[in-house]
């Protein structure tokens, strides 16, 4: 089970509702204590990429996301509070679809560049409202992802 503070849930839900019908994206930093968690909203540049080169980027932001360069810089070079904070997880929304871990999500999560590996939160947004959320983490075999029960504190 993963416990998410209500403030983080509210921030991610507002982000997902505000950008609907497009996917939102971002990350969560903090320590093992959920009271320290901070949501970092990121800008999804998928529509920009699709408009520039639809052959290379056939999907738009209704079904895909890419963090902006500024957000990636903050992710890799930012200093988080408290000083011992780390990336706890990444989040994105699925507009008008369930909260599932797609094959694209799985491929994007094959990082092995953060230790410990963060979790992956998917929010289902139906008609502009968050209806469900699921947290995914590597399974014990490190070959599959498993869904964990989410409790909002």
C-alpha positions in Angstrom: 0.0 0.0 0.0 1.1 3.5 -0.7 -0.1 6.4 1.3 -0.5 9.8 -0.5 -1.1 13.0 1.5 -4.4 14.7 0.6 -2.5 17.9 -0.4 -0.5 16.0 -3.0 -3.6 14.2 -4.3 -5.5 17.5 -4.5 -2.7 19.2 -6.4 -2.3 16.4 -9.0 -6.1 16.1 -9.4 -6.4 19.9 -10.0 -3.5 19.7 -12.5 -5.2 16.8 -14.4 -8.6 18.6 -14.4 -7.0 21.9 -15.6 -5.3 20.4 -18.6 -8.1 18.0 -19.6 -8.7 16.7 -22.3 -4.9 16.5 -22.5 -2.5 14.4 -20.3 -0.9 16.2 -17.4 2.5 15.1 -16.1 4.8 15.8 -13.2 6.7 14.3 -10.3 6.7 14.1 -6.6 9.6 14.7 -4.3 10.0 14.2 -0.6 11.2 11.7 2.0 9.7 8.5 3.3 7.4 10.7 5.4 4.4 11.6 3.1 4.0 14.9 5.0 7.2 16.1 3.2 5.9 15.3 -0.3 5.8 18.1 -2.9 4.1 17.9 -6.3 6.0 19.4 -9.2 3.7 20.1 -12.1 5.4 19.9 -15.5 4.5 21.2 -18.9 3.5 18.5 -21.4 5.1 19.5 -24.7 3.6 16.6 -26.7 1.3 18.9 -28.7 4.3 21.1 -29.7 6.3 18.1 -30.8 3.3 16.7 -32.8 2.7 20.0 -34.5 6.4 20.3 -35.5 6.8 16.8 -36.7 3.7 14.6 -36.8 5.7 11.8 -38.5 8.1 11.5 -35.7 5.5 12.3 -33.0 2.2 10.8 -34.3 0.4 11.1 -30.9 -0.8 14.4 -29.5 -1.2 15.3 -25.8 -4.6 13.5 -25.5 -2.7 10.2 -25.5 1.0 11.0 -24.6 3.2 13.3 -22.7 6.8 14.6 -22.7 8.3 16.8 -20.0 9.6 20.2 -21.1 13.4 20.8 -21.2 13.0 23.3 -18.2 11.2 20.6 -16.2 13.8 18.0 -17.0 16.5 20.4 -15.9 14.7 21.1 -12.6 14.2 17.3 -12.1 17.9 16.5 -12.6 19.6 19.6 -11.2 17.0 21.0 -8.8 17.5 21.1 -5.1 14.5 19.8 -3.2 13.2 20.4 0.2 13.8 19.0 2.7 17.5 18.6 1.9 17.3 14.8 2.0 14.3 14.7 -0.4 14.4 12.5 -3.5 12.1 11.8 -6.4 9.3 9.6 -4.9 7.3 9.1 -8.1 6.1 10.4 -11.4 2.5 11.0 -12.3 0.4 11.5 -15.4 -3.2 11.4 -16.4 -5.2 9.3 -18.8 -8.0 11.5 -20.2 -11.2 9.5 -20.7 -9.4 6.2 -20.0 -8.9 4.0 -16.9 -5.8 4.3 -14.6 -3.7 1.5 -16.2 -0.1 1.1 -16.9 0.2 1.1 -20.7 3.0 -0.5 -22.7 4.3 3.1 -23.4 4.2 3.8 -19.7 6.2 0.6 -19.0 8.8 1.4 -21.7 9.2 5.0 -20.3 9.6 3.6 -16.8 12.5 1.3 -17.8 14.9 3.9 -16.4 17.1 2.4 -13.7 18.6 5.9 -13.4 17.1 6.8 -10.0 17.9 4.8 -6.8 15.6 3.8 -5.3 13.4 3.6 -8.4 10.4 5.9 -8.1 6.8 4.8 -8.4 4.5 5.7 -11.2 1.0 7.2 -10.5 -1.7 7.2 -13.2 -4.8 9.3 -12.8 -8.0 8.4 -14.7 -9.8 11.6 -15.7 -13.3 11.1 -17.0 -15.1 14.2 -18.4 -12.7 16.5 -16.5 -12.9 14.8 -13.1 -10.4 12.4 -11.5 -12.2 9.1 -11.1 -9.4 6.8 -10.1 -5.7 6.6 -9.4 -3.3 3.7 -9.3 0.4 3.5 -8.2 2.7 1.2 -10.1 6.1 -0.1 -8.9 8.5 -2.7 -10.1 7.5 -6.2 -9.1 9.9 -8.4 -7.2 11.1 -9.9 -10.5 12.1 -6.4 -11.8 10.5 -7.4 -15.1 6.9 -6.4 -14.5 5.1 -3.6 -12.7 2.5 -4.2 -10.1 -0.3 -2.0 -8.9 -0.3 -1.0 -5.3 -3.4 0.0 -3.3 -3.5 3.8 -2.8 -4.7 5.4 0.4 -5.2 9.2 0.4 -4.4 10.5 3.9 
